[in-house]
Amino acid sequence: MKNKQTQVIVRQRIRKEWFYVAPGVWGIQDKVVNVYLVHNPPANNWVLVDTGFHSTAAKIKRVAEQLFWPQVTPSAIVLTHGHFDHTGSVIRLSDEWDVPVYAHYLEAPYLSGRSAYPPPDPSVGGGAFSWLSFLYPRQPLDLEGRLLLLPENGNIPGLDEWKYIHTPGHAPGHISLYRERDGVLLAGDAFVTTRQESLLSVLTQEKRLSGPPKYFTYDWLAAERSVKTLAALKPLLVACGHGRPMEGKELKALNSLAENFKKDAVPVSGRYVNDPAVAGIGGVEYLPNANNKRIILQAAAALAVIGVGIFLIDRIKKSL
C-alpha cells in the first residue's frame, strides 16, 4: 500500500512539472522560462527545444521519462537562441545524451566561444527583471563539436512536420518553429505571453501578449519585422519562451501587436531604440554607447527595492 501511495505522489509531482501544449508538444516551466519537448511521429523520436537554466536539466529528464519511456534520449536539441535562460542545461544534457545541438548560423558565434551578446539594457521596460539585467550572464558558450547549423531551407533535423523561421531582433540568430498542419507556433522570445520585464507579471504568469523581452532586444526594427512575419502565419496556437500558451481568440492580440508594434512594444528611449547593435557571422560588430549614469541609478534603485523586500520578508517570518 505504501509503495502505491509513493508512486501516486511521484506521478502527481511529475505531472505538475509539465503542461500540454498541442498534440505531440509538451512544455516545462522552470522559474521564469519555458522549454518544449516535441514528438516526431514519422520517425518516432523527439526533440528538445531550448534547455532553460542549469537547474532545468533534472526536470527535463524526469518529464522525458514520463512522456517517452523507454526512449528518454532525444534525437537532438534545437535552440531558439543562446541567451543564458535558454541554454543553461545545454552542455550538460548534450554531453550526457550524446546528441547534436542545432542553431541558426547567426547564433553560432555565441555558442562557440567567439562573441559575447550585446549587453542588456537595464533602462528599458520599467520592471525588476529589466533593472537587474546588468547582472545577467552574456558570455558565449562553447559547445565544441556538439553545435550543428540548421539547414538554410528551413527544415529542422528530427522534426519532419516543422519548419523554422529566422526571427531576429531579440537575438541575431533567433528562430521560431512552426507546424503548418495545425498552426502551432513555438515563438521563442520573438514575442512572449507575459510582461517579462515585470516581476509581478512573471510571478503571476499574467497572460499578456507582449513584444520580446526589452532588456535583451538589440534591434527593434528587426524585432518588429519578426513579429509581423509570425503574425502573417495566422497561427492557431502559440507557445513562447516566457508565459503560458495562447490560442484562438486570444491571438487577436498578436495581430494588434504586429500592427501597433512601435507604440506597444518599443521603449520610448533606450540604448538600442534608435541605434541598434550590429551583428554578423562572426558576432557583434558594432555597439551604440550606453547611458551609464542612468543605468547605475536604476541598478541602485533595483538593489534597494530587493533589499527592502528581503528585509520585510524576514520581519514577517519572525513575527509568525
C-alpha positions in Angstrom: 0.0 0.0 0.0 2.8 2.4 0.9 4.6 1.7 -2.4 1.4 2.5 -4.3 0.9 5.8 -2.4 4.5 6.7 -3.2 4.0 6.0 -6.9 0.9 8.2 -6.9 2.8 11.1 -5.2 5.7 10.8 -7.7 3.3 10.7 -10.7 1.4 13.8 -9.4 4.7 15.7 -8.9 5.9 14.8 -12.4 2.6 15.8 -13.9 2.8 19.3 -12.3 6.3 19.7 -13.9 4.9 19.7 -17.4 2.0 21.2 -19.3 0.2 20.1 -22.5 0.6 22.5 -25.5 -0.7 20.6 -28.6 -0.7 17.1 -30.0 2.9 15.9 -29.6 4.1 19.0 -27.8 4.6 19.5 -24.1 6.2 22.3 -22.1 8.1 22.6 -18.9 8.2 25.9 -16.9 11.3 26.3 -14.7 11.3 29.5 -12.7 10.7 32.2 -15.4 11.4 30.3 -18.7 9.8 27.5 -20.8 11.3 24.6 -22.7 9.5 22.3 -25.0 9.5 18.6 -25.8 8.3 17.8 -29.3 7.4 14.3 -30.6 8.1 13.4 -34.2 5.6 10.7 -35.2 7.1 9.8 -38.7 10.4 8.7 -37.0 9.0 8.1 -33.5 11.7 10.3 -32.0 11.5 13.5 -30.0 13.4 16.8 -29.9 14.1 19.2 -27.0 13.6 22.9 -27.8 15.7 25.1 -25.5 17.1 23.9 -22.2 16.3 26.6 -19.6 18.6 27.1 -16.7 21.2 24.7 -15.3 18.6 23.5 -12.8 16.1 22.7 -15.6 18.1 19.6 -16.6 16.7 17.4 -13.8 13.1 18.4 -14.7 13.6 17.7 -18.3 15.0 14.2 -17.7 12.1 13.3 -15.3 9.5 14.6 -17.7 11.1 12.8 -20.7 10.9 9.5 -18.7 7.2 10.2 -18.1 6.4 11.1 -21.7 8.7 9.0 -23.8 9.9 5.9 -21.8 11.9 3.9 -22.8 13.1 6.4 -25.5 14.2 9.0 -23.0 17.0 10.4 -25.1 16.0 13.0 -27.8 17.4 12.9 -31.3 18.6 16.5 -31.0 18.4 19.7 -29.1 17.2 22.8 -31.0 17.9 26.3 -29.6 15.7 29.2 -30.5 18.6 31.4 -29.4 21.5 31.3 -27.0 20.6 33.6 -24.1 21.5 32.2 -20.7 17.9 31.3 -19.7 17.5 29.1 -22.8 20.9 27.4 -22.7 21.7 26.7 -19.1 21.5 23.0 -19.4 22.6 22.6 -23.0 26.2 21.5 -22.3 25.2 19.1 -19.6 22.4 17.5 -21.5 24.1 17.3 -24.9 27.1 15.6 -23.3 25.0 13.2 -21.2 22.8 12.3 -24.1 25.5 12.5 -26.8 23.2 14.4 -29.1 23.8 17.3 -31.5 22.7 20.9 -30.8 21.1 22.8 -33.7 21.0 26.6 -34.0 20.9 29.3 -36.7 24.3 30.2 -38.2 24.0 33.8 -36.9 23.7 32.4 -33.4 26.8 30.3 -33.8 29.3 32.9 -32.5 27.6 33.0 -29.1 27.5 29.2 -28.9 31.1 28.5 -30.0 33.0 30.9 -27.8 33.6 33.6 -30.4 31.5 36.5 -29.3 29.5 37.8 -26.3 26.0 39.1 -26.9 25.2 42.9 -27.0 24.9 44.0 -23.3 21.4 44.1 -21.9 19.8 47.5 -21.4 18.5 47.9 -17.9 17.0 51.3 -18.7 14.1 49.8 -20.7 11.0 48.0 -19.6 10.5 49.6 -16.2 10.4 46.3 -14.2 12.7 44.4 -11.8 13.8 42.0 -14.4 14.9 44.9 -16.6 16.6 46.7 -13.8 18.6 43.7 -12.8 19.6 42.7 -16.3 23.1 44.2 -16.0 23.7 41.1 -13.8 22.6 38.5 -16.4 25.3 36.3 -18.0 26.0 37.2 -21.6 29.4 35.5 -22.3 29.4 32.9 -25.1 29.1 29.2 -24.5 31.5 26.8 -26.2 29.6 23.7 -27.5 32.7 22.4 -29.2 31.8 19.5 -31.5 28.2 19.4 -30.5 27.0 22.5 -32.4 25.5 22.0 -35.9 24.0 24.7 -38.1 20.4 24.4 -39.2 20.0 23.9 -42.9 19.1 27.1 -44.8 15.9 25.6 -46.4 14.0 25.9 -43.1 13.9 22.2 -42.3 14.6 21.0 -38.7 16.5 17.8 -38.4 14.5 15.3 -36.3 11.2 17.3 -36.8 9.7 16.3 -40.1 6.5 18.3 -39.8 8.1 21.5 -38.6 9.9 24.5 -40.2 12.0 27.1 -38.6 11.7 30.8 -39.3 14.5 33.3 -38.7 13.1 35.9 -36.4 16.0 38.2 -35.3 15.8 41.3 -33.2 15.9 39.8 -29.7 19.0 37.8 -30.7 20.8 37.7 -34.1 20.1 34.1 -34.9 16.8 33.8 -33.1 14.4 31.3 -34.7 10.8 30.3 -34.2 9.3 26.9 -35.0 6.0 26.4 -36.9 3.9 23.3 -37.7 1.6 24.3 -40.6 -0.8 21.4 -40.4 -2.4 22.6 -37.2 -1.0 26.1 -36.9 1.2 25.5 -33.8 3.9 28.1 -33.3 6.8 27.9 -30.8 7.8 31.6 -30.9 10.8 31.5 -28.5 11.3 35.1 -27.4 10.3 36.8 -30.7 7.3 37.8 -28.6 6.1 36.5 -25.3 2.8 36.0 -23.5 3.5 37.8 -20.3 5.3 41.1 -19.5 8.7 39.6 -18.9 10.2 42.8 -17.5 7.8 42.8 -14.6 8.4 40.7 -11.5 4.7 40.7 -10.7 3.6 39.6 -14.2 6.2 36.8 -14.2 5.3 35.5 -10.8 1.5 35.5 -11.5 2.1 34.4 -15.1 -0.3 37.1 -16.3 -1.5 36.3 -19.8 -0.5 39.3 -21.8 0.9 39.1 -25.4 3.9 41.4 -25.5 6.9 42.1 -27.6 10.2 40.4 -27.0 11.8 41.0 -23.5 13.0 44.5 -23.8 16.3 44.3 -21.9 17.9 41.9 -24.3 16.4 43.2 -27.6 19.2 44.8 -29.6 17.4 45.7 -32.8 13.9 46.9 -32.6 13.3 47.2 -36.4 14.3 43.6 -36.9 12.1 42.6 -33.9 9.1 44.4 -35.5 9.7 42.6 -38.8 9.9 39.3 -37.0 6.6 39.8 -35.2 4.9 40.8 -38.5 6.3 37.7 -40.1 4.9 35.4 -37.4 1.5 37.2 -37.3 1.2 36.7 -41.1 1.3 32.9 -40.5 -2.1 33.3 -38.6 -1.1 30.7 -36.0 -3.9 28.9 -34.1 -1.8 28.3 -31.0 1.4 29.9 -29.8 3.8 28.9 -27.0 6.7 31.2 -26.1 9.8 31.1 -24.1 8.1 33.1 -21.4 4.4 33.0 -20.4 1.6 30.5 -21.0 0.3 29.2 -24.3 -2.4 31.2 -26.1 -4.9 30.2 -28.8 -8.0 31.1 -30.6 -9.5 34.5 -29.9 -6.6 35.3 -27.6 -4.4 35.6 -30.7 -6.1 38.7 -31.9 -3.6 40.3 -29.6 -0.8 39.1 -31.9 -2.3 40.9 -34.9 -2.7 44.0 -32.7 1.0 43.8 -31.7 2.1 43.5 -35.3 0.0 46.5 -36.3 1.0 48.6 -33.3 4.5 47.4 -32.5 6.2 50.8 -32.3 3.5 52.0 -29.8 3.0 48.9 -27.8 6.4 47.2 -27.7 9.3 49.6 -28.5 10.6 51.6 -25.5 10.4 55.4 -25.7 14.1 55.6 -25.2 17.0 53.2 -24.6 20.4 52.2 -25.8 19.2 50.3 -28.9 16.0 52.1 -29.7 17.3 54.4 -32.4 20.8 52.9 -32.8 20.7 49.1 -33.0 23.7 46.9 -32.4 25.0 45.2 -35.5 25.8 41.5 -35.6 27.2 39.3 -38.3 28.5 35.8 -38.9 31.4 36.5 -36.5 29.4 38.0 -33.8 28.8 41.6 -32.6 30.3 44.2 -35.0 29.0 47.5 -33.5 27.6 48.6 -30.2 26.0 52.0 -29.5 27.1 54.0 -26.5 25.3 53.3 -23.2 23.8 55.9 -20.8 25.9 54.6 -17.9 24.7 57.2 -15.4 21.1 56.2 -16.0 21.9 52.5 -15.7 23.8 53.0 -12.5 20.9 54.9 -10.9 18.4 52.3 -12.0 20.6 49.4 -10.8 20.9 51.1 -7.4 17.2 51.6 -7.2 16.6 47.9 -8.1 19.0 46.7 -5.5 17.4 48.9 -2.9 13.9 47.5 -3.7 15.2 44.0 -3.4 16.9 44.8 -0.1 13.7 46.2 1.3 11.8 43.2 0.1 14.2 40.8 1.8 14.0 42.8 5.0 10.2 42.8 5.0 10.0 39.1 4.3 12.4 38.4 7.2 10.4 40.6 9.5 7.2 38.8 8.5 8.8 35.4 9.1 10.0 36.5 12.6 6.5 37.7 13.5 4.9 34.4 12.7 
